[in-house]
Amino acid sequence: MNFDRIAVEPDKLEGKPTIRGLRITVETVVRLVAAGWTFEDILFDYPDLKRADIRQALEYAAASTNVHFYRLREPA
């Protein structure tokens, strides 16, 4: 997957993944969503962000966990 909106710069914010090189980390966005903030809430408080930035931050976080979903089989 291509994460063209995510930047990792060793000299910025200790190398944490940021949104488009802004000083807004993927972690911040994920924590806001987890806390119940809507996209509209986030965009209001962080006017430099775009809806696509939030979406890609969530996709990046999901991909970085490398979690796989396996369906459990029904018992025989």
PDB file of N, H, CA, C and O in Angstrom:
ATOM      1  N   MET A   1       0.841  -1.183   0.000  1.00  0.00           N
ATOM      2  CA  MET A   1       0.000   0.000   0.000  1.00  0.00           C
ATOM      3  C   MET A   1       0.883   1.241   0.000  1.00  0.00           C
ATOM      4  O   MET A   1       1.914   1.280   0.671  1.00  0.00           O
ATOM      5  N   ASN A   2       0.481   2.229  -0.739  1.00  0.00           N
ATOM      6  H   ASN A   2      -0.356   2.197  -1.285  1.00  0.00           H
ATOM      7  CA  ASN A   2       1.239   3.470  -0.851  1.00  0.00           C
ATOM      8  C   ASN A   2       0.707   4.493   0.148  1.00  0.00           C
ATOM      9  O   ASN A   2      -0.473   4.842   0.121  1.00  0.00           O
ATOM     10  N   PHE A   3       1.576   4.967   1.019  1.00  0.00           N
ATOM     11  H   PHE A   3       2.535   4.684   1.041  1.00  0.00           H
ATOM     12  CA  PHE A   3       1.189   5.969   2.011  1.00  0.00           C
ATOM     13  C   PHE A   3       1.843   7.299   1.644  1.00  0.00           C
ATOM     14  O   PHE A   3       2.820   7.713   2.267  1.00  0.00           O
ATOM     15  N   ASP A   4       1.302   7.952   0.644  1.00  0.00           N
ATOM     16  H   ASP A   4       0.508   7.616   0.137  1.00  0.00           H
ATOM     17  CA  ASP A   4       1.895   9.184   0.144  1.00  0.00           C
ATOM     18  C   ASP A   4       1.642  10.390   1.049  1.00  0.00           C
ATOM     19  O   ASP A   4       2.249  11.441   0.845  1.00  0.00           O
ATOM     20  N   ARG A   5       0.776  10.263   2.027  1.00  0.00           N
ATOM     21  H   ARG A   5       0.283   9.409   2.192  1.00  0.00           H
ATOM     22  CA  ARG A   5       0.491  11.362   2.945  1.00  0.00           C
ATOM     23  C   ARG A   5       1.227  11.204   4.277  1.00  0.00           C
ATOM     24  O   ARG A   5       1.131  12.071   5.146  1.00  0.00           O
ATOM     25  N   ILE A   6       1.952  10.112   4.436  1.00  0.00           N
ATOM     26  H   ILE A   6       2.030   9.408   3.730  1.00  0.00           H
ATOM     27  CA  ILE A   6       2.668   9.839   5.682  1.00  0.00           C
ATOM     28  C   ILE A   6       4.160  10.061   5.444  1.00  0.00           C
ATOM     29  O   ILE A   6       4.730   9.561   4.474  1.00  0.00           O
ATOM     30  N   ALA A   7       4.777  10.817   6.344  1.00  0.00           N
ATOM     31  H   ALA A   7       4.314  11.223   7.131  1.00  0.00           H
ATOM     32  CA  ALA A   7       6.213  11.098   6.240  1.00  0.00           C
ATOM     33  C   ALA A   7       6.906  10.653   7.520  1.00  0.00           C
ATOM     34  O   ALA A   7       6.394  10.840   8.624  1.00  0.00           O
ATOM     35  N   VAL A   8       8.073  10.067   7.347  1.00  0.00           N
ATOM     36  H   VAL A   8       8.489   9.915   6.450  1.00  0.00           H
ATOM     37  CA  VAL A   8       8.914   9.709   8.490  1.00  0.00           C
ATOM     38  C   VAL A   8      10.241  10.416   8.278  1.00  0.00           C
ATOM     39  O   VAL A   8      11.001  10.092   7.365  1.00  0.00           O
ATOM     40  N   GLU A   9      10.503  11.389   9.142  1.00  0.00           N
ATOM     41  H   GLU A   9       9.886  11.652   9.884  1.00  0.00           H
ATOM     42  CA  GLU A   9      11.730  12.175   9.047  1.00  0.00           C
ATOM     43  C   GLU A   9      12.483  12.043  10.367  1.00  0.00           C
ATOM     44  O   GLU A   9      11.978  12.464  11.409  1.00  0.00           O
ATOM     45  N   PRO A  10      13.682  11.466  10.338  1.00  0.00           N
ATOM     46  CA  PRO A  10      14.424  11.214  11.580  1.00  0.00           C
ATOM     47  C   PRO A  10      14.638  12.458  12.448  1.00  0.00           C
ATOM     48  O   PRO A  10      14.715  12.354  13.672  1.00  0.00           O
ATOM     49  N   ASP A  11      14.734  13.626  11.821  1.00  0.00           N
ATOM     50  H   ASP A  11      14.672  13.711  10.827  1.00  0.00           H
ATOM     51  CA  ASP A  11      15.004  14.847  12.574  1.00  0.00           C
ATOM     52  C   ASP A  11      13.743  15.583  13.036  1.00  0.00           C
ATOM     53  O   ASP A  11      13.838  16.661  13.622  1.00  0.00           O
ATOM     54  N   LYS A  12      12.579  15.017  12.779  1.00  0.00           N
ATOM     55  H   LYS A  12      12.502  14.141  12.303  1.00  0.00           H
ATOM     56  CA  LYS A  12      11.329  15.667  13.169  1.00  0.00           C
ATOM     57  C   LYS A  12      10.527  14.745  14.077  1.00  0.00           C
ATOM     58  O   LYS A  12      10.236  13.605  13.716  1.00  0.00           O
ATOM     59  N   LEU A  13      10.174  15.241  15.254  1.00  0.00           N
ATOM     60  H   LEU A  13      10.410  16.168  15.547  1.00  0.00           H
ATOM     61  CA  LEU A  13       9.349  14.508  16.216  1.00  0.00           C
ATOM     62  C   LEU A  13       9.882  13.100  16.485  1.00  0.00           C
ATOM     63  O   LEU A  13       9.129  12.128  16.531  1.00  0.00           O
ATOM     64  N   GLU A  14      11.187  13.024  16.658  1.00  0.00           N
ATOM     65  H   GLU A  14      11.799  13.814  16.620  1.00  0.00           H
ATOM     66  CA  GLU A  14      11.871  11.769  16.979  1.00  0.00           C
ATOM     67  C   GLU A  14      11.625  10.668  15.946  1.00  0.00           C
ATOM     68  O   GLU A  14      11.668   9.483  16.276  1.00  0.00           O
ATOM     69  N   GLY A  15      11.371  11.052  14.720  1.00  0.00           N
ATOM     70  H   GLY A  15      11.336  12.015  14.451  1.00  0.00           H
ATOM     71  CA  GLY A  15      11.175  10.082  13.649  1.00  0.00           C
ATOM     72  C   GLY A  15       9.812   9.427  13.627  1.00  0.00           C
ATOM     73  O   GLY A  15       9.602   8.455  12.900  1.00  0.00           O
ATOM     74  N   LYS A  16       8.876   9.946  14.417  1.00  0.00           N
ATOM     75  H   LYS A  16       9.046  10.736  15.007  1.00  0.00           H
ATOM     76  CA  LYS A  16       7.529   9.382  14.406  1.00  0.00           C
ATOM     77  C   LYS A  16       6.853   9.705  13.077  1.00  0.00           C
ATOM     78  O   LYS A  16       7.099  10.766  12.504  1.00  0.00           O
ATOM     79  N   PRO A  17       6.008   8.810  12.583  1.00  0.00           N
ATOM     80  CA  PRO A  17       5.280   9.082  11.335  1.00  0.00           C
ATOM     81  C   PRO A  17       4.358  10.292  11.517  1.00  0.00           C
ATOM     82  O   PRO A  17       3.588  10.373  12.474  1.00  0.00           O
ATOM     83  N   THR A  18       4.458  11.212  10.585  1.00  0.00           N
ATOM     84  H   THR A  18       5.083  11.147   9.807  1.00  0.00           H
ATOM     85  CA  THR A  18       3.625  12.416  10.629  1.00  0.00           C
ATOM     86  C   THR A  18       2.776  12.504   9.367  1.00  0.00           C
ATOM     87  O   THR A  18       2.995  11.791   8.388  1.00  0.00           O
ATOM     88  N   ILE A  19       1.815  13.391   9.425  1.00  0.00           N
ATOM     89  H   ILE A  19       1.637  13.970  10.221  1.00  0.00           H
ATOM     90  CA  ILE A  19       0.948  13.631   8.282  1.00  0.00           C
ATOM     91  C   ILE A  19       1.590  14.693   7.405  1.00  0.00           C
ATOM     92  O   ILE A  19       1.765  15.836   7.828  1.00  0.00           O
ATOM     93  N   ARG A  20       1.940  14.312   6.187  1.00  0.00           N
ATOM     94  H   ARG A  20       1.799  13.383   5.844  1.00  0.00           H
ATOM     95  CA  ARG A  20       2.514  15.216   5.186  1.00  0.00           C
ATOM     96  C   ARG A  20       3.645  16.080   5.723  1.00  0.00           C
ATOM     97  O   ARG A  20       3.826  17.212   5.273  1.00  0.00           O
ATOM     98  N   GLY A  21       4.405  15.563   6.676  1.00  0.00           N
ATOM     99  H   GLY A  21       4.258  14.644   7.041  1.00  0.00           H
ATOM    100  CA  GLY A  21       5.526  16.319   7.212  1.00  0.00           C
ATOM    101  C   GLY A  21       5.120  17.417   8.181  1.00  0.00           C
ATOM    102  O   GLY A  21       5.971  18.165   8.661  1.00  0.00           O
ATOM    103  N   LEU A  22       3.827  17.522   8.473  1.00  0.00           N
ATOM    104  H   LEU A  22       3.135  16.914   8.083  1.00  0.00           H
ATOM    105  CA  LEU A  22       3.372  18.485   9.477  1.00  0.00           C
ATOM    106  C   LEU A  22       3.790  17.971  10.851  1.00  0.00           C
ATOM    107  O   LEU A  22       4.250  16.835  10.974  1.00  0.00           O
ATOM    108  N   ARG A  23       3.640  18.770  11.850  1.00  0.00           N
ATOM    109  H   ARG A  23       3.266  19.692  11.750  1.00  0.00           H
ATOM    110  CA  ARG A  23       3.965  18.335  13.199  1.00  0.00           C
ATOM    111  C   ARG A  23       2.740  17.704  13.866  1.00  0.00           C
ATOM    112  O   ARG A  23       2.459  17.935  15.042  1.00  0.00           O
ATOM    113  N   ILE A  24       2.039  16.918  13.095  1.00  0.00           N
ATOM    114  H   ILE A  24       2.267  16.731  12.140  1.00  0.00           H
ATOM    115  CA  ILE A  24       0.880  16.171  13.577  1.00  0.00           C
ATOM    116  C   ILE A  24       1.178  14.703  13.292  1.00  0.00           C
ATOM    117  O   ILE A  24       1.320  14.300  12.137  1.00  0.00           O
ATOM    118  N   THR A  25       1.269  13.912  14.354  1.00  0.00           N
ATOM    119  H   THR A  25       1.153  14.239  15.291  1.00  0.00           H
ATOM    120  CA  THR A  25       1.652  12.516  14.174  1.00  0.00           C
ATOM    121  C   THR A  25       0.451  11.629  13.858  1.00  0.00           C
ATOM    122  O   THR A  25      -0.695  11.952  14.168  1.00  0.00           O
ATOM    123  N   VAL A  26       0.762  10.510  13.235  1.00  0.00           N
ATOM    124  H   VAL A  26       1.694  10.248  12.983  1.00  0.00           H
ATOM    125  CA  VAL A  26      -0.246   9.481  13.006  1.00  0.00           C
ATOM    126  C   VAL A  26      -0.821   9.067  14.354  1.00  0.00           C
ATOM    127  O   VAL A  26      -2.029   8.872  14.488  1.00  0.00           O
ATOM    128  N   GLU A  27       0.037   8.936  15.337  1.00  0.00           N
ATOM    129  H   GLU A  27       1.018   9.095  15.228  1.00  0.00           H
ATOM    130  CA  GLU A  27      -0.396   8.550  16.689  1.00  0.00           C
ATOM    131  C   GLU A  27      -1.454   9.510  17.228  1.00  0.00           C
ATOM    132  O   GLU A  27      -2.458   9.073  17.791  1.00  0.00           O
ATOM    133  N   THR A  28      -1.239  10.802  17.060  1.00  0.00           N
ATOM    134  H   THR A  28      -0.423  11.157  16.603  1.00  0.00           H
ATOM    135  CA  THR A  28      -2.206  11.789  17.531  1.00  0.00           C
ATOM    136  C   THR A  28      -3.562  11.573  16.886  1.00  0.00           C
ATOM    137  O   THR A  28      -4.586  11.564  17.569  1.00  0.00           O
ATOM    138  N   VAL A  29      -3.571  11.400  15.587  1.00  0.00           N
ATOM    139  H   VAL A  29      -2.740  11.406  15.032  1.00  0.00           H
ATOM    140  CA  VAL A  29      -4.823  11.207  14.858  1.00  0.00           C
ATOM    141  C   VAL A  29      -5.525   9.935  15.321  1.00  0.00           C
ATOM    142  O   VAL A  29      -6.735   9.944  15.551  1.00  0.00           O
ATOM    143  N   VAL A  30      -4.786   8.855  15.459  1.00  0.00           N
ATOM    144  H   VAL A  30      -3.804   8.848  15.273  1.00  0.00           H
ATOM    145  CA  VAL A  30      -5.381   7.590  15.887  1.00  0.00           C
ATOM    146  C   VAL A  30      -5.955   7.724  17.301  1.00  0.00           C
ATOM    147  O   VAL A  30      -7.051   7.234  17.575  1.00  0.00           O
ATOM    148  N   ARG A  31      -5.228   8.379  18.187  1.00  0.00           N
ATOM    149  H   ARG A  31      -4.338   8.777  17.965  1.00  0.00           H
ATOM    150  CA  ARG A  31      -5.722   8.562  19.555  1.00  0.00           C
ATOM    151  C   ARG A  31      -6.990   9.417  19.592  1.00  0.00           C
ATOM    152  O   ARG A  31      -7.896   9.149  20.381  1.00  0.00           O
ATOM    153  N   LEU A  32      -7.055  10.431  18.752  1.00  0.00           N
ATOM    154  H   LEU A  32      -6.319  10.648  18.110  1.00  0.00           H
ATOM    155  CA  LEU A  32      -8.264  11.264  18.703  1.00  0.00           C
ATOM    156  C   LEU A  32      -9.467  10.444  18.240  1.00  0.00           C
ATOM    157  O   LEU A  32     -10.545  10.529  18.828  1.00  0.00           O
ATOM    158  N   VAL A  33      -9.281   9.659  17.196  1.00  0.00           N
ATOM    159  H   VAL A  33      -8.405   9.590  16.718  1.00  0.00           H
ATOM    160  CA  VAL A  33     -10.368   8.814  16.697  1.00  0.00           C
ATOM    161  C   VAL A  33     -10.773   7.812  17.778  1.00  0.00           C
ATOM    162  O   VAL A  33     -11.963   7.591  18.005  1.00  0.00           O
ATOM    163  N   ALA A  34      -9.798   7.210  18.440  1.00  0.00           N
ATOM    164  H   ALA A  34      -8.831   7.389  18.257  1.00  0.00           H
ATOM    165  CA  ALA A  34     -10.088   6.236  19.501  1.00  0.00           C
ATOM    166  C   ALA A  34     -10.835   6.884  20.668  1.00  0.00           C
ATOM    167  O   ALA A  34     -11.611   6.225  21.360  1.00  0.00           O
ATOM    168  N   ALA A  35     -10.595   8.172  20.879  1.00  0.00           N
ATOM    169  H   ALA A  35      -9.964   8.707  20.317  1.00  0.00           H
ATOM    170  CA  ALA A  35     -11.263   8.894  21.959  1.00  0.00           C
ATOM    171  C   ALA A  35     -12.672   9.340  21.582  1.00  0.00           C
ATOM    172  O   ALA A  35     -13.382   9.939  22.390  1.00  0.00           O
ATOM    173  N   GLY A  36     -13.068   9.042  20.348  1.00  0.00           N
ATOM    174  H   GLY A  36     -12.492   8.555  19.691  1.00  0.00           H
ATOM    175  CA  GLY A  36     -14.428   9.370  19.933  1.00  0.00           C
ATOM    176  C   GLY A  36     -14.577  10.630  19.096  1.00  0.00           C
ATOM    177  O   GLY A  36     -15.695  11.025  18.765  1.00  0.00           O
ATOM    178  N   TRP A  37     -13.470  11.260  18.753  1.00  0.00           N
ATOM    179  H   TRP A  37     -12.562  10.939  19.022  1.00  0.00           H
ATOM    180  CA  TRP A  37     -13.558  12.449  17.916  1.00  0.00           C
ATOM    181  C   TRP A  37     -14.017  12.041  16.517  1.00  0.00           C
ATOM    182  O   TRP A  37     -13.587  11.015  15.990  1.00  0.00           O
ATOM    183  N   THR A  38     -14.878  12.837  15.930  1.00  0.00           N
ATOM    184  H   THR A  38     -15.228  13.670  16.358  1.00  0.00           H
ATOM    185  CA  THR A  38     -15.286  12.615  14.541  1.00  0.00           C
ATOM    186  C   THR A  38     -14.247  13.247  13.623  1.00  0.00           C
ATOM    187  O   THR A  38     -13.412  14.042  14.056  1.00  0.00           O
ATOM    188  N   PHE A  39     -14.317  12.879  12.355  1.00  0.00           N
ATOM    189  H   PHE A  39     -14.995  12.233  12.003  1.00  0.00           H
ATOM    190  CA  PHE A  39     -13.434  13.526  11.380  1.00  0.00           C
ATOM    191  C   PHE A  39     -13.650  15.036  11.411  1.00  0.00           C
ATOM    192  O   PHE A  39     -12.694  15.807  11.328  1.00  0.00           O
ATOM    193  N   GLU A  40     -14.903  15.453  11.529  1.00  0.00           N
ATOM    194  H   GLU A  40     -15.680  14.826  11.596  1.00  0.00           H
ATOM    195  CA  GLU A  40     -15.212  16.890  11.541  1.00  0.00           C
ATOM    196  C   GLU A  40     -14.579  17.575  12.744  1.00  0.00           C
ATOM    197  O   GLU A  40     -14.058  18.684  12.624  1.00  0.00           O
ATOM    198  N   ASP A  41     -14.621  16.912  13.921  1.00  0.00           N
ATOM    199  H   ASP A  41     -15.043  16.011  14.019  1.00  0.00           H
ATOM    200  CA  ASP A  41     -13.981  17.472  15.123  1.00  0.00           C
ATOM    201  C   ASP A  41     -12.486  17.680  14.886  1.00  0.00           C
ATOM    202  O   ASP A  41     -11.931  18.731  15.206  1.00  0.00           O
ATOM    203  N   ILE A  42     -11.856  16.666  14.327  1.00  0.00           N
ATOM    204  H   ILE A  42     -12.307  15.812  14.067  1.00  0.00           H
ATOM    205  CA  ILE A  42     -10.411  16.725  14.088  1.00  0.00           C
ATOM    206  C   ILE A  42     -10.081  17.827  13.083  1.00  0.00           C
ATOM    207  O   ILE A  42      -9.154  18.609  13.293  1.00  0.00           O
ATOM    208  N   LEU A  43     -10.837  17.882  12.003  1.00  0.00           N
ATOM    209  H   LEU A  43     -11.590  17.247  11.833  1.00  0.00           H
ATOM    210  CA  LEU A  43     -10.581  18.894  10.974  1.00  0.00           C
ATOM    211  C   LEU A  43     -10.805  20.306  11.507  1.00  0.00           C
ATOM    212  O   LEU A  43     -10.137  21.244  11.070  1.00  0.00           O
ATOM    213  N   PHE A  44     -11.727  20.466  12.438  1.00  0.00           N
ATOM    214  H   PHE A  44     -12.270  19.704  12.793  1.00  0.00           H
ATOM    215  CA  PHE A  44     -11.976  21.784  13.033  1.00  0.00           C
ATOM    216  C   PHE A  44     -10.788  22.214  13.894  1.00  0.00           C
ATOM    217  O   PHE A  44     -10.340  23.358  13.814  1.00  0.00           O
ATOM    218  N   ASP A  45     -10.281  21.294  14.717  1.00  0.00           N
ATOM    219  H   ASP A  45     -10.646  20.365  14.782  1.00  0.00           H
ATOM    220  CA  ASP A  45      -9.181  21.630  15.617  1.00  0.00           C
ATOM    221  C   ASP A  45      -7.809  21.618  14.939  1.00  0.00           C
ATOM    222  O   ASP A  45      -6.866  22.247  15.420  1.00  0.00           O
ATOM    223  N   TYR A  46      -7.707  20.905  13.833  1.00  0.00           N
ATOM    224  H   TYR A  46      -8.473  20.394  13.443  1.00  0.00           H
ATOM    225  CA  TYR A  46      -6.448  20.817  13.078  1.00  0.00           C
ATOM    226  C   TYR A  46      -6.721  21.211  11.625  1.00  0.00           C
ATOM    227  O   TYR A  46      -6.795  20.343  10.755  1.00  0.00           O
ATOM    228  N   PRO A  47      -6.868  22.498  11.357  1.00  0.00           N
ATOM    229  CA  PRO A  47      -7.287  22.957  10.026  1.00  0.00           C
ATOM    230  C   PRO A  47      -6.302  22.639   8.896  1.00  0.00           C
ATOM    231  O   PRO A  47      -6.671  22.712   7.724  1.00  0.00           O
ATOM    232  N   ASP A  48      -5.058  22.287   9.229  1.00  0.00           N
ATOM    233  H   ASP A  48      -4.758  22.228  10.182  1.00  0.00           H
ATOM    234  CA  ASP A  48      -4.096  21.916   8.186  1.00  0.00           C
ATOM    235  C   ASP A  48      -4.340  20.513   7.654  1.00  0.00           C
ATOM    236  O   ASP A  48      -3.823  20.153   6.597  1.00  0.00           O
ATOM    237  N   LEU A  49      -5.122  19.719   8.374  1.00  0.00           N
ATOM    238  H   LEU A  49      -5.542  20.012   9.233  1.00  0.00           H
ATOM    239  CA  LEU A  49      -5.405  18.351   7.938  1.00  0.00           C
ATOM    240  C   LEU A  49      -6.540  18.309   6.924  1.00  0.00           C
ATOM    241  O   LEU A  49      -7.396  19.193   6.873  1.00  0.00           O
ATOM    242  N   LYS A  50      -6.518  17.275   6.138  1.00  0.00           N
ATOM    243  H   LYS A  50      -5.823  16.556   6.179  1.00  0.00           H
ATOM    244  CA  LYS A  50      -7.586  16.982   5.175  1.00  0.00           C
ATOM    245  C   LYS A  50      -8.210  15.647   5.573  1.00  0.00           C
ATOM    246  O   LYS A  50      -7.590  14.845   6.271  1.00  0.00           O
ATOM    247  N   ARG A  51      -9.417  15.423   5.132  1.00  0.00           N
ATOM    248  H   ARG A  51      -9.921  16.075   4.565  1.00  0.00           H
ATOM    249  CA  ARG A  51     -10.109  14.166   5.408  1.00  0.00           C
ATOM    250  C   ARG A  51      -9.259  12.969   4.959  1.00  0.00           C
ATOM    251  O   ARG A  51      -9.178  11.966   5.669  1.00  0.00           O
ATOM    252  N   ALA A  52      -8.634  13.073   3.796  1.00  0.00           N
ATOM    253  H   ALA A  52      -8.700  13.888   3.220  1.00  0.00           H
ATOM    254  CA  ALA A  52      -7.790  11.990   3.281  1.00  0.00           C
ATOM    255  C   ALA A  52      -6.590  11.731   4.193  1.00  0.00           C
ATOM    256  O   ALA A  52      -6.110  10.600   4.268  1.00  0.00           O
ATOM    257  N   ASP A  53      -6.101  12.753   4.881  1.00  0.00           N
ATOM    258  H   ASP A  53      -6.491  13.672   4.820  1.00  0.00           H
ATOM    259  CA  ASP A  53      -4.993  12.576   5.822  1.00  0.00           C
ATOM    260  C   ASP A  53      -5.416  11.674   6.980  1.00  0.00           C
ATOM    261  O   ASP A  53      -4.678  10.771   7.375  1.00  0.00           O
ATOM    262  N   ILE A  54      -6.598  11.923   7.513  1.00  0.00           N
ATOM    263  H   ILE A  54      -7.197  12.657   7.192  1.00  0.00           H
ATOM    264  CA  ILE A  54      -7.096  11.125   8.636  1.00  0.00           C
ATOM    265  C   ILE A  54      -7.294   9.684   8.201  1.00  0.00           C
ATOM    266  O   ILE A  54      -6.890   8.751   8.895  1.00  0.00           O
ATOM    267  N   ARG A  55      -7.912   9.516   7.060  1.00  0.00           N
ATOM    268  H   ARG A  55      -8.240  10.274   6.496  1.00  0.00           H
ATOM    269  CA  ARG A  55      -8.158   8.165   6.542  1.00  0.00           C
ATOM    270  C   ARG A  55      -6.841   7.406   6.362  1.00  0.00           C
ATOM    271  O   ARG A  55      -6.724   6.245   6.753  1.00  0.00           O
ATOM    272  N   GLN A  56      -5.862   8.071   5.771  1.00  0.00           N
ATOM    273  H   GLN A  56      -5.957   9.015   5.453  1.00  0.00           H
ATOM    274  CA  GLN A  56      -4.601   7.393   5.528  1.00  0.00           C
ATOM    275  C   GLN A  56      -3.834   7.139   6.828  1.00  0.00           C
ATOM    276  O   GLN A  56      -3.117   6.143   6.929  1.00  0.00           O
ATOM    277  N   ALA A  57      -3.969   8.005   7.807  1.00  0.00           N
ATOM    278  H   ALA A  57      -4.552   8.814   7.724  1.00  0.00           H
ATOM    279  CA  ALA A  57      -3.339   7.766   9.107  1.00  0.00           C
ATOM    280  C   ALA A  57      -3.893   6.497   9.735  1.00  0.00           C
ATOM    281  O   ALA A  57      -3.141   5.708  10.307  1.00  0.00           O
ATOM    282  N   LEU A  58      -5.193   6.294   9.634  1.00  0.00           N
ATOM    283  H   LEU A  58      -5.804   6.935   9.169  1.00  0.00           H
ATOM    284  CA  LEU A  58      -5.813   5.087  10.175  1.00  0.00           C
ATOM    285  C   LEU A  58      -5.373   3.854   9.390  1.00  0.00           C
ATOM    286  O   LEU A  58      -5.108   2.804   9.975  1.00  0.00           O
ATOM    287  N   GLU A  59      -5.294   3.980   8.076  1.00  0.00           N
ATOM    288  H   GLU A  59      -5.508   4.833   7.601  1.00  0.00           H
ATOM    289  CA  GLU A  59      -4.833   2.859   7.254  1.00  0.00           C
ATOM    290  C   GLU A  59      -3.377   2.519   7.579  1.00  0.00           C
ATOM    291  O   GLU A  59      -3.011   1.346   7.656  1.00  0.00           O
ATOM    292  N   TYR A  60      -2.561   3.538   7.766  1.00  0.00           N
ATOM    293  H   TYR A  60      -2.859   4.490   7.704  1.00  0.00           H
ATOM    294  CA  TYR A  60      -1.150   3.331   8.098  1.00  0.00           C
ATOM    295  C   TYR A  60      -1.015   2.626   9.447  1.00  0.00           C
ATOM    296  O   TYR A  60      -0.231   1.688   9.592  1.00  0.00           O
ATOM    297  N   ALA A  61      -1.781   3.084  10.421  1.00  0.00           N
ATOM    298  H   ALA A  61      -2.418   3.846  10.303  1.00  0.00           H
ATOM    299  CA  ALA A  61      -1.727   2.469  11.745  1.00  0.00           C
ATOM    300  C   ALA A  61      -2.159   1.007  11.675  1.00  0.00           C
ATOM    301  O   ALA A  61      -1.543   0.145  12.303  1.00  0.00           O
ATOM    302  N   ALA A  62      -3.202   0.730  10.924  1.00  0.00           N
ATOM    303  H   ALA A  62      -3.702   1.430  10.415  1.00  0.00           H
ATOM    304  CA  ALA A  62      -3.668  -0.649  10.785  1.00  0.00           C
ATOM    305  C   ALA A  62      -2.607  -1.506  10.095  1.00  0.00           C
ATOM    306  O   ALA A  62      -2.344  -2.631  10.520  1.00  0.00           O
ATOM    307  N   ALA A  63      -2.009  -0.986   9.050  1.00  0.00           N
ATOM    308  H   ALA A  63      -2.222  -0.072   8.705  1.00  0.00           H
ATOM    309  CA  ALA A  63      -0.988  -1.746   8.330  1.00  0.00           C
ATOM    310  C   ALA A  63       0.242  -1.972   9.193  1.00  0.00           C
ATOM    311  O   ALA A  63       0.885  -3.017   9.092  1.00  0.00           O
ATOM    312  N   SER A  64       0.575  -1.012  10.036  1.00  0.00           N
ATOM    313  H   SER A  64       0.052  -0.164  10.118  1.00  0.00           H
ATOM    314  CA  SER A  64       1.788  -1.144  10.842  1.00  0.00           C
ATOM    315  C   SER A  64       1.632  -2.169  11.959  1.00  0.00           C
ATOM    316  O   SER A  64       2.629  -2.634  12.511  1.00  0.00           O
ATOM    317  N   THR A  65       0.411  -2.523  12.294  1.00  0.00           N
ATOM    318  H   THR A  65      -0.398  -2.145  11.846  1.00  0.00           H
ATOM    319  CA  THR A  65       0.221  -3.559  13.310  1.00  0.00           C
ATOM    320  C   THR A  65       0.341  -4.942  12.713  1.00  0.00           C
ATOM    321  O   THR A  65       0.553  -5.915  13.437  1.00  0.00           O
ATOM    322  N   ASN A  66       0.208  -5.044  11.400  1.00  0.00           N
ATOM    323  H   ASN A  66       0.036  -4.253  10.812  1.00  0.00           H
ATOM    324  CA  ASN A  66       0.334  -6.311  10.694  1.00  0.00           C
ATOM    325  C   ASN A  66      -0.590  -7.377  11.276  1.00  0.00           C
ATOM    326  O   ASN A  66      -0.200  -8.529  11.462  1.00  0.00           O
ATOM    327  N   VAL A  67      -1.799  -6.968  11.552  1.00  0.00           N
ATOM    328  H   VAL A  67      -2.115  -6.032  11.401  1.00  0.00           H
ATOM    329  CA  VAL A  67      -2.791  -7.865  12.132  1.00  0.00           C
ATOM    330  C   VAL A  67      -3.538  -8.569  11.012  1.00  0.00           C
ATOM    331  O   VAL A  67      -3.912  -7.957  10.011  1.00  0.00           O
ATOM    332  N   HIS A  68      -3.744  -9.842  11.196  1.00  0.00           N
ATOM    333  H   HIS A  68      -3.440 -10.338  12.008  1.00  0.00           H
ATOM    334  CA  HIS A  68      -4.513 -10.629  10.233  1.00  0.00           C
ATOM    335  C   HIS A  68      -5.763 -11.141  10.914  1.00  0.00           C
ATOM    336  O   HIS A  68      -5.739 -11.483  12.096  1.00  0.00           O
ATOM    337  N   PHE A  69      -6.835 -11.192  10.184  1.00  0.00           N
ATOM    338  H   PHE A  69      -6.854 -10.914   9.223  1.00  0.00           H
ATOM    339  CA  PHE A  69      -8.103 -11.679  10.707  1.00  0.00           C
ATOM    340  C   PHE A  69      -8.323 -13.082  10.185  1.00  0.00           C
ATOM    341  O   PHE A  69      -8.318 -13.308   8.975  1.00  0.00           O
ATOM    342  N   TYR A  70      -8.512 -14.003  11.072  1.00  0.00           N
ATOM    343  H   TYR A  70      -8.516 -13.819  12.055  1.00  0.00           H
ATOM    344  CA  TYR A  70      -8.781 -15.372  10.684  1.00  0.00           C
ATOM    345  C   TYR A  70     -10.154 -15.770  11.197  1.00  0.00           C
ATOM    346  O   TYR A  70     -10.454 -15.609  12.380  1.00  0.00           O
ATOM    347  N   ARG A  71     -10.975 -16.284  10.318  1.00  0.00           N
ATOM    348  H   ARG A  71     -10.731 -16.416   9.357  1.00  0.00           H
ATOM    349  CA  ARG A  71     -12.289 -16.777  10.743  1.00  0.00           C
ATOM    350  C   ARG A  71     -12.122 -18.085  11.493  1.00  0.00           C
ATOM    351  O   ARG A  71     -11.406 -18.987  11.059  1.00  0.00           O
ATOM    352  N   LEU A  72     -12.790 -18.165  12.612  1.00  0.00           N
ATOM    353  H   LEU A  72     -13.372 -17.432  12.965  1.00  0.00           H
ATOM    354  CA  LEU A  72     -12.781 -19.419  13.352  1.00  0.00           C
ATOM    355  C   LEU A  72     -13.754 -20.381  12.679  1.00  0.00           C
ATOM    356  O   LEU A  72     -14.829 -19.991  12.222  1.00  0.00           O
ATOM    357  N   ARG A  73     -13.354 -21.627  12.630  1.00  0.00           N
ATOM    358  H   ARG A  73     -12.481 -21.944  13.001  1.00  0.00           H
ATOM    359  CA  ARG A  73     -14.248 -22.619  12.060  1.00  0.00           C
ATOM    360  C   ARG A  73     -15.307 -22.980  13.076  1.00  0.00           C
ATOM    361  O   ARG A  73     -15.079 -22.955  14.285  1.00  0.00           O
ATOM    362  N   GLU A  74     -16.454 -23.312  12.559  1.00  0.00           N
ATOM    363  H   GLU A  74     -16.639 -23.332  11.576  1.00  0.00           H
ATOM    364  CA  GLU A  74     -17.538 -23.777  13.435  1.00  0.00           C
ATOM    365  C   GLU A  74     -17.168 -25.141  13.984  1.00  0.00           C
ATOM    366  O   GLU A  74     -16.608 -25.961  13.256  1.00  0.00           O
ATOM    367  N   PRO A  75     -17.468 -25.411  15.264  1.00  0.00           N
ATOM    368  CA  PRO A  75     -17.179 -26.724  15.806  1.00  0.00           C
ATOM    369  C   PRO A  75     -17.980 -27.801  15.068  1.00  0.00           C
ATOM    370  O   PRO A  75     -19.104 -27.559  14.629  1.00  0.00           O
ATOM    371  N   ALA A  76     -17.399 -28.968  14.939  1.00  0.00           N
ATOM    372  H   ALA A  76     -16.486 -29.165  15.295  1.00  0.00           H
ATOM    373  CA  ALA A  76     -18.052 -30.078  14.233  1.00  0.00           C
ATOM    374  C   ALA A  76     -19.210 -30.638  15.016  1.00  0.00           C
ATOM    375  O   ALA A  76     -19.865 -31.577  14.562  1.00  0.00           O
TER     376      ALA A  76
END
